[in-house]
Amino acid sequence: MTRTVLAIDQGTSGTKAIVVCPERGVLATATVDLHPRYGNDGAVEIDPELLLSSVVEAGRRALDLAGEPVAAVGLANQGETVLAWDRATGTPLTPAIVWQDRRSAALCAQLAPAGGRLAELTGLPLDPYFAAPKLAWLRRMLTRDGVAATSDSWLVQRLTGAFVTDATTASRTMLLDLDRVEWSAEALGVFGLQDEALPAVVDCAGPVGMTRAFGDASLPLTGLVVDQQAALLAQGCLAAGDAKCTYGTGAFLLANAGGPVRSSAGLSTSVAWRLAGEPAYCADGQVFTVASAVRWLTELGIITGPQDLDAVGGSVPDSAGVTFLPALAGLGAPHWRPDATGTLTGLTLGTTPAHVVRALLDGIAAQVTDLALAVEADLGRRLGPLRVDGGLTRSRLLMQTQADLLQLPVQVNATADATALGAAALAWLGLDPSLTVAGVLAFPGLAPAAPAEQFEPQLAPDQAAERMHRHRALLTST
């Protein structure tokens, strides 16, 4: 009997599907690009049907390339993206409101007096990034019809008919009691969502339903998880203090928290995974615009794409005093400034595109460094080497800059499939309840490989501190 699985990473800018065998590793990969719509009012939306079609198309392509049957499906999702749909038919009633959308900022301002209590209940700061403010905004501004929930619930319904969400995704809504891992009536009431029909909260591993979306065979869906928690699992961050950062559309730093701690340093706390009813927890922080900031530079014609970052940015020794805060969709942890905008300073007649690129990479690395320092403050310990994955880890200049500002080694994951591999691990756990996380991560096809490359700090500590000082001065003035 085969133990090969289909694992799908449904992300913001694309959907990746892999077919992975526990012994032979990744057998096939397929990707379908996605292009959210960005509005000047802070809107970030996408047609939900495009999300679904990308999942189905990527999955079918990967299966065709692999040319062999699979036993189950695992699905990782964006986390905080929401929509409304007709529960009976699955027809979307709204666009998918993407996690970057900031239109609920005014609503968050109105609810600010409840922010402290919400953080205590849910582990999350009150910010438009999370799902509940978007859901409340959607209900006030778009429709009261149908059901409204995170995009994973809609995808799972369309794939299997089940109306569920996993514990990690539920913990990103601001509606889940973090300690009990149950919907909070109090939090629902704060957002005016007390009458909503909510999906059942299920474990990250276990049978959810059957789907024929990927071909003639009926396949069980046995793994569900938020994309960043999937990468945390695949990177083997099983002990308190183990941390990883994914550089994708945004940058997401997560650390195994060892328990449901509440941050005093501006981070959020979420469920890392829940297996057999037992939750594990992580502390996390976000930089909202990373690859999306690179895309912005590309659209301005400063570079032709991310492949230019090292060639252009590396053509100058430094940014020549140019400082870039790429807060193009507000600031997340640890600052939580939805009103913040991108700021570029220090320009002179001698400023070149290379200086702007270099300043962007400095700004990304400085924001991630702030997150790492916040994790250290919350956990009361120095982080070890930072494990990193995601598309922008291909930029050696960004990775070296990150090591310099962190003053820690940066270890680049040997695979580009960390998120999908995390979904695969959970699919295996859902297929066979006798397996353990450590046992699955020991599969030859999944065992975390040695880093593809390790970047050591090359900048003196006082120079790193000076660059961080300039970054924080810009933050203060924004």
C-alpha positions in Angstrom: 0.0 0.0 0.0 1.4 3.4 -1.0 2.2 6.0 1.6 2.9 8.7 -1.0 0.8 11.9 -0.5 -0.2 15.0 -2.4 0.6 18.1 -0.4 -0.6 21.6 -1.4 0.6 25.0 -0.3 -2.1 27.5 -1.2 -0.3 30.9 -0.9 -0.9 34.5 -1.7 1.0 34.7 -4.9 0.6 31.1 -6.0 -0.3 27.6 -5.2 2.4 24.8 -5.1 1.6 21.1 -5.1 4.1 18.4 -4.5 3.9 14.6 -4.6 6.1 13.3 -1.8 7.1 9.8 -0.8 8.3 9.1 2.7 11.3 7.2 1.4 12.1 8.8 -1.9 11.2 12.4 -1.1 9.6 14.9 -3.6 8.6 13.1 -6.8 7.0 16.0 -8.6 6.2 19.7 -8.2 3.7 22.0 -9.9 3.0 25.7 -9.3 0.1 27.9 -10.5 0.7 31.7 -10.1 -1.9 34.0 -8.6 -2.2 37.8 -8.8 -4.2 39.6 -6.0 -5.8 42.9 -6.8 -4.4 45.9 -4.9 -6.4 49.1 -4.3 -5.3 52.5 -3.1 -7.8 52.2 -0.2 -5.8 49.3 1.3 -7.8 46.6 -0.5 -6.2 43.3 -1.4 -8.6 40.9 -3.0 -8.7 37.8 -5.2 -11.5 35.8 -6.9 -12.0 32.8 -4.6 -12.6 30.6 -7.7 -9.0 31.3 -8.7 -7.8 30.0 -5.4 -9.8 26.8 -5.9 -8.8 26.3 -9.5 -5.2 26.9 -8.6 -5.4 24.2 -6.0 -7.0 21.7 -8.4 -4.8 22.5 -11.3 -1.5 22.4 -9.3 -2.6 19.1 -7.7 -3.5 17.5 -11.0 -0.3 18.6 -12.7 1.8 17.3 -9.8 0.0 13.9 -9.9 0.4 13.7 -13.7 4.1 14.4 -13.4 4.6 11.9 -10.6 2.7 9.2 -12.5 1.8 7.1 -9.4 -1.1 7.0 -7.0 -1.2 8.8 -3.7 -2.8 7.8 -0.4 -4.0 11.2 1.0 -3.9 15.0 0.6 -2.5 17.6 2.9 -3.5 21.3 2.5 -1.7 24.4 3.9 -3.5 27.7 3.6 -2.9 31.5 3.9 -4.3 31.8 7.4 -6.1 35.1 7.7 -7.8 35.4 4.2 -11.6 35.5 4.5 -14.7 35.4 2.3 -18.5 34.8 2.5 -20.2 32.0 0.5 -23.5 30.2 0.1 -23.3 27.3 2.5 -25.7 25.1 0.5 -23.9 25.6 -2.9 -20.4 26.8 -2.0 -20.9 29.8 -4.4 -18.8 32.7 -3.2 -20.7 35.9 -2.3 -17.7 38.1 -1.9 -14.1 38.3 -3.1 -11.5 36.7 -0.9 -10.2 39.4 1.4 -6.5 38.7 1.5 -4.5 38.9 4.8 -2.7 42.0 3.6 -6.0 44.0 3.3 -6.1 47.0 5.6 -9.7 48.3 5.1 -10.7 47.2 8.6 -8.2 49.6 10.2 -11.0 52.1 11.2 -13.0 49.3 12.7 -10.0 48.2 14.8 -9.6 51.8 16.0 -13.2 51.8 17.1 -12.6 48.5 19.0 -9.3 49.6 20.6 -10.7 49.7 24.2 -11.3 45.9 23.9 -7.8 45.3 22.5 -6.2 44.3 25.7 -8.9 41.8 26.6 -8.8 40.3 23.1 -5.1 39.8 23.3 -5.5 38.1 26.7 -8.2 35.8 25.3 -6.8 35.0 21.8 -3.0 35.8 22.0 -3.3 38.2 19.1 -3.0 42.0 19.0 -6.0 43.9 17.5 -5.0 44.5 13.9 -6.5 44.3 10.4 -4.1 41.5 9.6 -6.1 39.0 11.5 -9.3 37.4 10.2 -11.9 38.7 12.7 -11.6 42.4 11.8 -11.9 41.5 8.1 -15.0 39.3 8.8 -16.6 42.1 10.8 -15.8 44.6 8.0 -17.1 42.2 5.4 -20.4 41.8 7.3 -20.8 45.5 7.7 -19.8 46.6 4.1 -20.4 43.7 1.7 -23.0 41.1 2.7 -24.9 39.6 5.6 -25.8 36.5 3.6 -24.3 33.1 3.7 -21.5 32.0 6.0 -18.3 33.9 6.4 -15.0 32.3 7.5 -11.4 31.8 6.5 -10.5 30.6 3.0 -9.4 27.2 4.1 -13.0 26.4 5.2 -14.3 27.3 1.8 -11.7 25.3 0.0 -12.3 22.3 2.2 -16.1 22.5 1.7 -15.6 22.7 -2.1 -13.2 19.8 -2.0 -14.9 17.5 0.5 -18.2 19.0 1.6 -17.0 19.4 5.2 -17.4 22.7 7.1 -14.3 22.8 9.2 -11.2 24.7 10.0 -8.1 23.4 11.7 -6.9 24.7 15.1 -3.9 26.7 13.7 -6.1 28.6 11.2 -8.7 29.2 13.9 -6.0 30.6 16.2 -5.3 33.3 13.5 -8.8 34.7 13.6 -8.9 36.6 17.0 -12.1 34.5 17.7 -10.5 31.5 19.4 -9.9 31.1 23.1 -6.2 30.3 22.9 -6.0 28.3 26.1 -9.2 26.2 25.5 -8.8 26.1 21.7 -12.5 26.7 21.3 -14.4 29.6 19.8 -14.8 32.4 22.3 -18.3 33.8 22.7 -16.8 36.9 24.3 -14.5 37.6 21.3 -17.3 36.9 18.8 -19.5 39.4 20.7 -16.8 42.1 20.5 -16.8 41.9 16.7 -20.5 41.6 16.4 -20.2 38.0 15.0 -22.0 36.2 17.7 -24.7 34.9 15.3 -22.3 33.5 12.8 -22.4 29.8 11.9 -18.7 28.9 12.4 -16.8 25.9 11.1 -15.9 23.1 13.5 -12.4 23.3 14.8 -10.5 20.1 14.1 -7.0 18.7 14.6 -4.3 19.4 12.0 -4.0 15.6 11.3 -6.9 13.3 10.8 -9.6 12.4 8.2 -11.7 15.4 7.2 -13.5 14.1 4.1 -13.0 12.6 0.7 -12.3 14.4 -2.6 -12.3 13.5 -6.3 -11.0 17.0 -7.3 -7.7 15.7 -8.4 -8.8 12.8 -10.7 -10.8 9.6 -10.7 -9.6 8.4 -7.4 -11.4 9.4 -4.2 -8.7 10.6 -1.8 -8.9 11.4 1.9 -8.0 14.9 3.1 -6.0 14.1 6.3 -3.8 17.2 6.9 -4.8 20.9 7.5 -2.6 23.7 8.7 -1.6 27.4 8.2 1.3 27.8 5.9 3.8 29.3 8.4 3.1 26.6 11.0 3.6 24.0 8.3 7.0 25.4 7.6 7.8 25.5 11.3 7.0 21.8 11.6 9.0 20.9 8.4 12.0 22.8 9.7 12.0 20.6 12.7 11.3 23.4 15.2 10.0 21.0 17.9 11.8 22.5 21.0 11.0 25.8 22.8 13.2 28.5 21.2 13.6 26.8 17.8 12.9 29.5 15.2 12.4 29.8 11.5 11.7 32.7 9.1 10.0 32.3 5.8 10.7 35.0 3.2 7.7 35.0 0.8 5.1 37.7 0.0 5.8 38.7 3.5 8.4 37.5 6.0 7.1 35.4 8.9 9.3 34.6 11.9 7.9 31.8 14.2 9.4 30.3 17.3 8.3 27.2 19.2 6.9 28.9 22.4 6.6 25.7 24.5 3.2 26.9 25.8 0.4 29.5 25.3 2.5 32.4 26.5 1.2 36.0 26.0 3.8 38.3 24.5 5.0 41.4 26.3 7.1 42.4 23.3 4.5 42.9 20.6 4.3 39.4 19.1 1.3 37.2 18.7 0.9 33.7 20.0 -0.9 31.0 18.0 -1.4 27.3 17.9 1.6 25.7 16.1 -0.3 22.4 15.5 -2.9 20.3 17.4 -2.6 16.6 17.3 -4.9 14.1 19.0 -6.4 17.1 20.8 -3.2 18.3 22.2 -2.1 21.8 21.1 1.5 23.1 20.7 2.1 26.8 20.5 4.3 29.3 18.7 5.2 33.0 19.0 5.3 34.8 15.7 5.8 38.1 14.0 5.3 39.4 10.5 6.8 41.8 8.0 3.9 42.4 5.6 5.7 43.4 2.4 8.8 41.4 1.4 8.5 39.7 -2.0 5.6 42.1 -2.6 8.0 45.0 -2.0 10.4 43.5 -4.6 7.4 43.2 -7.0 6.7 46.9 -6.3 10.3 47.8 -7.3 9.9 45.7 -10.4 6.7 47.4 -11.4 8.5 50.8 -11.0 11.1 49.5 -13.4 14.0 49.7 -10.9 14.7 46.0 -11.4 13.3 43.4 -13.8 12.6 40.9 -11.0 13.9 39.3 -7.8 16.8 37.7 -9.8 18.3 41.2 -10.1 18.5 41.8 -6.4 22.1 40.6 -5.9 23.5 41.9 -9.2 22.0 45.4 -8.8 22.2 45.7 -5.0 25.6 44.1 -4.9 27.1 46.6 -7.3 27.5 49.1 -4.5 29.1 48.6 -1.1 26.2 50.0 0.9 23.1 52.1 0.5 25.1 55.4 0.6 22.8 56.7 3.4 19.5 55.7 1.7 17.1 54.2 4.2 14.0 52.3 3.2 11.2 51.3 5.5 9.1 49.0 3.2 5.9 49.3 5.2 3.8 49.3 2.0 0.9 47.5 3.7 1.4 48.9 7.2 3.6 47.5 10.0 3.0 44.3 11.8 4.7 42.9 14.8 6.2 44.2 17.1 4.9 47.7 16.2 1.3 47.1 14.9 0.9 50.3 12.9 -1.8 49.7 10.2 -1.5 53.4 9.3 2.2 53.2 8.5 3.3 53.7 5.0 6.6 53.0 3.1 9.3 55.6 3.7 12.4 56.2 1.6 14.9 58.8 2.9 18.4 60.0 2.4 18.1 60.5 -1.4 20.6 62.7 -3.2 21.5 63.4 -6.8 24.0 60.6 -6.5 21.4 58.0 -5.5 21.1 55.1 -8.0 18.7 52.2 -8.4 21.4 50.0 -6.7 21.3 52.1 -3.6 17.5 51.8 -3.5 17.7 48.0 -3.9 20.3 47.8 -1.2 18.2 50.0 1.1 15.2 47.7 0.6 17.2 44.6 1.6 18.5 46.5 4.6 15.0 47.4 5.6 13.6 43.9 5.3 16.5 42.4 7.3 16.1 45.1 10.0 12.4 44.4 10.4 13.1 40.6 10.8 15.8 41.5 13.3 13.3 43.4 15.4 11.1 40.3 15.4 14.0 38.1 16.5 14.8 40.4 19.3 11.1 40.4 20.4 11.1 36.6 20.4 14.2 36.6 22.6 12.6 39.1 25.0 9.5 36.9 25.3 11.2 33.6 25.7 14.0 34.9 27.9 16.8 33.3 25.8 19.1 34.1 22.9 18.0 32.4 19.7 20.3 29.9 18.0 20.9 29.9 14.2 17.9 31.2 12.3 16.5 28.6 9.9 15.1 30.3 6.8 13.1 29.3 3.8 11.1 30.9 1.0 11.8 32.3 -2.4 13.8 35.3 -1.3 16.4 33.2 0.4 17.9 32.9 -3.1 19.2 36.4 -2.5 22.6 35.8 -1.0 22.9 39.6 -0.4 19.6 39.5 1.7 20.8 36.5 3.7 24.2 38.0 4.4 22.5 41.3 5.5 20.2 39.3 7.7 23.1 37.5 9.4 24.9 40.8 9.8 22.0 42.6 11.5 21.0 39.6 13.6 24.6 38.9 14.6 23.6 35.2 14.3 24.2 32.5 11.7 21.4 32.2 9.1 20.8 28.7 7.8 19.1 28.4 4.4 16.9 25.4 4.1 18.0 23.0 1.4 14.5 22.7 0.0 12.1 25.2 -1.4 9.2 23.1 -0.3 9.2 23.5 3.5 5.5 24.6 3.7 4.2 21.8 1.4 6.4 19.3 3.3 4.8 20.4 6.6 1.4 19.7 5.0 2.7 16.3 3.9 3.9 15.4 7.4 0.4 16.2 8.8 -1.2 14.2 6.0 0.9 11.2 7.1 0.0 11.7 10.7 -3.6 11.8 9.7 -3.3 8.6 7.8 -1.6 6.7 10.6 -2.4 7.8 14.2 0.4 5.5 15.5 3.0 7.9 14.0 4.7 10.7 16.0 5.9 14.0 14.7 9.5 13.0 15.4 8.9 9.7 13.6 7.5 11.4 10.5 10.3 14.0 10.4 12.7 11.0 10.4 11.3 9.7 7.2 14.2 9.7 4.6 12.0 11.7 2.2 11.2 14.4 4.8 14.1 14.5 7.3 15.3 18.1 7.5 18.5 18.2 5.4 21.7 20.0 6.3 21.4 23.7 5.4 22.1 24.5 1.7 24.2 27.4 3.0 25.0 29.1 6.2 25.7 32.8 6.4 27.9 34.0 9.3 27.8 37.6 10.5 30.5 39.7 8.8 29.6 43.1 10.3 31.1 44.2 13.6 28.5 44.4 16.4 28.8 48.2 16.7 28.3 48.6 12.9 25.2 46.4 13.1 23.9 48.4 16.0 24.4 51.6 14.1 22.4 50.3 11.1 19.6 49.2 13.4 19.6 52.6 15.1 19.0 54.3 11.7 16.2 51.8 11.0 14.5 52.6 14.4 14.9 56.3 13.8 13.0 56.0 10.6 10.4 54.0 12.4 10.0 56.7 15.0 9.5 59.4 12.4 6.9 57.4 10.3 
